[in-house]
Amino acid sequence: MPVLALDTSSAVAVAVVEDPRPDGASLRAGNGVLAARRVQEQRRHAELLAPLIVEVLRESGVDRRDLTAVVVGTGPAPFTGLRAGLVTARTFALALGIPVHGISSLDALAAEAASELVLPTGSTVLVATDARRREVYWARYRVTGAAHRGRADSVHDRAGGLGVWQDGPPVVLVAGPGVARPADLATDLADLRPDDAVVGRGAALYAELVPHGDGRRGDGRGGTGGDGTDRDVVDRAGIQDPDPSVLARLALARLASGESLLPTVPLYLRRPDAVPSTSHKRAIG
Amino acid sequence: MADLHAPGTLVLGIETSCDETGVAVVRVGPDATELLFDAVASSMDEHARFGGIIPEIASRAHLEAMVPTVQHALAGAGVGLTDLGAIAVTAGPGLVGPLTVGSAAAKALAVALDVPLYGVNHVIGHAAVDELVHGPFPERLMALVVSGGHSSLLLVDDIVTGVTELGSTLDDAAGEAFDKVGRLLGLPYPGGPHIDRFAREGDPTAIRFPRGLTAAKDQAEHAYDFSFSGLKTAVARWVEARQDAGEEIPLADVAASFAAAVADVLTAKTIAACRRNGIDTLVIGGGFSANSQLRDLAAARCAEAGIELRIPPIRFCTDNGAMIAAVGAAAVRRGLPPSALDLPVDSSMPLESVLV
């Protein structure tokens, strides 16, 4: 029961992921990812995407007609690349007669952070990605109890992967998504506690997004967890681009918790640059 | 992979170079290509208040229209997606954002259905669509493609493999000049149809506006090129001089005289090109071929010169999927290799490259 997942909100990323439904069987080693590709390219999504889909299908050994769903990141992201991903997902699913599900690309970053950084239940994840024009796309999440349940050793086992999230999504959206200047997120940052995390390319790009600015950051993967006393707040290294396999598992978790179809509405968050025309310009002075 | 050469191959054409989402299905027959259905969704209403096409608005509309328009075209043609044998899509020229939506959709369909993809030239499509309406082309023909974005004169030995660009506009396209003159006359956007309506009630000889690139000195380098920017400025100067003097503007006469200048230059150069190249068939395509003065003058001058004139009905002159499917069908019929899945869109795709 494989799913094709793709995201074009920053890099071009594609994965074929095994769908553990309906019996809830555990995923194979490697989180059920049968094949994945990521190309760090911000401008040529529409050229790279289709060949990457062909590649992951070939490598996974999955016949395209056996896919059960397409999952796509809905941004927020620069418009042209985002649309390339969305229209690809929609038409691909149409052609195969299977459903297409949309998940916010920021949700994927937050979910990955909750699991990978082993953030405790109730802690906060602030996601900030590059919106260009000296702005970031952001959203704020709370880590749920589902983040670690189902893992071999829920908090300390780092080798067991991301888990299946059978009890629902590992994070819930608290605020956003929005687009803002980094300095405008100061209030959100001031509220963060040592167990919380800031992830995404925005955190790496803008010094304003380093809480307290006191150098309490390391390799971004550190921290002992648990008591939260010496945990890094900022993840500056690891979680920067949405992982399509996380998108797929988030979609499956939300579907398992009762939602039927997740809309693929693009999160543009900005209006088109256009002003209504006024009176005509004269040709002569 | 479907057997491309089997008679009856169905080709889906997708067009998204500007504000229209066009999707059509054609059947490649042994002699002729048959149009089964074409569906068009337009975002023009969303652009009118801006006085021009806003690429980002058009792109957003294409994304939302794509799946419904594909479904509409298939339902109208009475076929399913799995019946399709090839996908053709506009690769350029056009607006990058809109082109990208169509291109990505076409690639996804080609991969999902395991059929070949053809990236085709939009401008050539405006000529090729006439094969769906008036039957197969003769061995050689002249094509004049005129629209809001293009004004090109093409010598066609083969609609896919033998297109030579004789000339094109050096500045504004014909339709663009109409929109700009419409704006300075205070007419709503797009101005073309409004000028056409006023022009029918005016005297085309009332004002002698300039004919760009028709002087003897231009014949060496620009015999088949067009220029409408100077004409637009001449109209502006004429109108503003009278406005400044507090005089009434004779809208119908200005419109008729301006339209006459455009139609005169387009047809005179095209007929001359036909004569010098021994061509007896002329196809006029593109949105501006809806212009009535151009149609009338072309008909009169072709009759006089013994040239057969072929102009598709207006709904095939504006942007549509059938024109793209027509080029794709022509490529399939010739057994040409398909495009690569990483084909880029090309906003200024050269006219002599018909396939990517």
Interface residues (C-beta under 8 A of the other chain):
Chain A: R44 H45 A46 E47 L48 L49 A50 P51 I53 V54 R64 F79 T80 R83 A84 G85 L86 V87 T88 A89 R90 T91 F92 L94 A95 L96 P266 Y268 P272 D273 A274 V275 P276 S277 H280 R282 A283 I284
Chain B: R49 F50 G51 G52 I54 E56 I57 S59 R60 H62 L63 M66 V67 V70 Q71 L81 V96 G97 T100 V101 S103 A104 A105 K107 A108 L109 A110 V111 A112 L113 D114 R183 L184 G186 Y189 K232 T233 A236 R237 E240 L341 D342 L343 P344 V345
